[in-house]
């Protein structure tokens, strides 16, 4: 029984590493000037992002909001306006078996085999996200290293 659990954990760690590398490779291309990312690669990156966010805290360190916004627009053509009704874009046929909040206001619907079926965008939640984050940078802390590396410290503490 212990060997089976260890093999499962090893598989999950390996899957997380592979997805993280694949996501980061696509996200790196997003930052390159003049580089065009296809709809298919944007969908692939969103699949990786959703699985990373669902499976571990590490996904929060890897998946950057600005990349997710660009990927959603590339993959679905949906507007990310903060007004209006919630919208859903179907990216492939299939039945969603899990719903993952990639960012507040953006949900990925995944099939049983972790394939992206559709993306939901909720303008009200996007507006709430902006409002919640609007205070960031207002305060000052003499210990800037702690503030700058806050997520890293949390990750190290959780995984260590």
Secondary structure, 3 states (H helix, E strand, C coil): CHHHHHHHHHHHHHHHHHHHHHHHHHHHHHHCCCCCCCHHHHHHHHHHHHHHHHHCCHHHHHCCHHHHHHHHHHHHCCCCCCCCCCEEEECCCCCCCEEEEEECCEEEEECCCCCEEEEEECHHHHHHHHHHHCCCCCCCCCCHHHHHCHHHHHHHHHHC
